[in-house]
């Protein structure tokens, strides 16, 4: 399809401490016992997008991610891993790899995306409209669908922050306005010029920007070059392109026509034609009408560019692993309602227990659970709606509810774990009670401790000693 | 017409079922409370002006009758006598199922006043249609009424349903084909509730501002610039009481609708009903007069078209009338000629309306013009896009350029060329003072203020026309040619530029080009403001002019407030006023300036420090001592305005500002005085610590005082840790 894909895999996000560490960058956090990055890579593979650049923050993290990818996808994908300094914005990350970008259109995907919307559809919409940028929008998960009441409440509280305020044209194809709800303080400001040109704008607050964008490469590079202060694709580049769509500062048409060897669409002097044909619309879009002015009266055609939106259907799953809450939710969803994403086949009890796992007597593993390879559980344990990784050793009388336990974790007898995340190599001694806690890698929780809503991790100092 | 009647019956049946026999009522405002049709409306009310040879009010009444309305209250204000006389003679009075009652007022200056008066009369008992007497429509009310009533049953707060129609304004002139300004509306796509309404938008402002709260209630809103307000409202009786409760509401849209939307009065809601295939439009200005006339001729308003006799008035035919019309005259398409009009030979008329009893000479060219009744046009005249009122005489060879309006009985001299967009009347233009006075309510007030003078003048004019004529003739001649009678009104300042927007003449190409150019420039400017060069999308950096104005307003206010508080305080110091009295006075100031307690605290503290500063002192230490004394004396007063941490922080910020700007002498003493305030229990340590931590992220220049008080803050920090 002549699309180049850039996967922004991030580094060790501060939001996800203590889950992430030097050893486990964000991209390798397990979702149903697979690194989260694998979901994006396989999604792209399904759309036959195999030419990828994975951008990772930090050299160490890049090495680890690169190592994992070359092991897992060696003969399936053509992946280059590029390292950028830690803490750079998404726009800077693209600037850093700009010279590697050669295709006409670039698909930029966030590496923490877990979704089942085919990126190919986004790319097709982008091509059809000859757009400068196409952004994928998903409906926000309806809060309360999860049965646990407490996390439902949290969903709701987060909802307003996660949502965007998005303006669409009546056909829902063009993006007319975008703002992050959290950034809008009191009033939403909308440009009249765009509204005038379109006539009607639908403003939605129930859509989420999925961080999957298709960019026209020359446009993207022009913006990145011209606007040196832009740091973030989502907060700077995309809003800029949307705002300036009716008075484009991009020298797009000319540049594109020169470069597009294979896409030489007949008449260059009649610029309206090709995109109009591609848009298979008998009526030209408002961009073209505006460009020509009222009744074609504009002395010089105005420069416009199109910003499109691809709205995924409500039945599709889409989430980003960008917070601890999201980590819990996604792990739960991938083993639960969005189980088709996990790529595993579920047993009749609607769970996955690796054949090599050993269960003691009277131990129950409920539906929507996962027990990894080589893990052992003692007697009278109960696991509900949780994911347990590989080679864990779990004692007797242990309760694990709504939690994620990573690999090589040792859990003593009589522990109770609820709504928590236990990272790899953690040791929980006997009768530990954890509720809504995160335990960082390698931490030891002493016997009989009770914790609620805490984040337990080894301090860096101790590590260095 | 027959099927229309059927619809009407159905409506009344429904009404019977639903509302135990309350007849459907309507309020027809026979006064637009605007001046857009001046000078014509100085002599005749707008609703009686002929629209395709039929007075406008007849269209409105005919529609109301066909829509199933049973009782109409016609509210007359300007020229009320003429309206009442007309209705008395018309066939509308004495209809079996359609009663027309007039309500007369002489002192109403707005639609708000009119509705308040009607409320007092206590004649409206149920849902009613509110319409202005210059509306042409053929829509069926059944569905809109049904929707309205169903909504009412579910939600008693749904007080009004507004009829809207799709109409995309021209992107270049920002006005609709009716010549009205562009209108921005936000509508809930599911419930059709109106959430936002902005007409008279500031063209220079490039953005629309919607309250974010709207989106917390509705996940989706549609924002429209392609809808036209038909000014047909279905209202509940509460609307009238709302006008009475809010006696400052004048304009139906600007005050009432905005009031309900913005102030959220009692949770009342407005809904919209969009019509698609039927017609509804209001004659707001000369351009809409032109547009709607053409729509009527082209039969968009069927059955309200010239060749259907929709009420007592005679039906005219668009085909050429053979009455005294010589064969060589050419009457083009879309032209209506009234009865008893004679047309000379080789005269060309196209896209025009000619009234009854006119005499048109030969070799006359009339294009896109509206000629009312009993007009005499002599040979060789040329008219393009003009309105010519009753009894006008155009002497031979006179020329009207596009956009000219000739009011009643004007005489244009031979060969005289009336320049484009002129308005000519026998009456002199009201003087500026008059108009200023009545323009108090922007441009929505009626011509009521000078009604006595005008009516008397026009009465006089009618009575002693001959003598008056001879009087005026001598000097009016210079204005409208030899033998001409009439004054050319000077265009109001500022209005000159805009005259072409609302005229009957099509927009000239050069204006259009200029507007497009201007718009492009505007776009650059306004968007330039909205888009900071860095492109960072921070909400505060997308500010625009008007916002800055707002901020400045507030700042102005707070400066005045501060001065007032200082004056009050100084008086208290010099006259030994009791603290309680000072509190009372400051409170009243606070209310009148709409300030917060924090503002009061800031202003009082400012006054205290100013007092200390103004007391003679020789050294910094002395100043510090004086400040300490003053603070001790007025401690109680200051403390009164410091109920919480926020106010205390405000005091610190105020002090900082003073040290930087108005009272630099204090700057070396900042830490000392801060300590003093802490010792006196005026400031709590949390306030100081909060202030310090707030400043942490600030610029270096902003941190001067934090640095100065570093030791003190550190001490506070340690103290609080010890306590822990």
Interface residues (C-beta under 8 A of the other chain):
Chain A: X160 X165 X167 X170 X179 X181 X183 X184 X185 X186 X187 X188 X189 X190 X191 X192 X193 X195 X196 X197 X198 X199 X200 X201 X202 X203 X204 X205 X206 X227 X229 X230 X235 X236 X239 X240 X243 X244 X246 X247 X290 X293 X294 X297 X298 X299 X302
Chain B: X168 X169 X170 X171 X172 X174 X182 X184 X186 X189 X201 X205 X206 X207 X208 X209 X210 X211 X212 X214 X215 X216 X218 X219 X220 X221 X222 X223 X224 X225 X226 X512 X513 X516 X520 X523 X524 X527 X530 X531 X534 X535 X536 X537 X538 X539 X540 X542
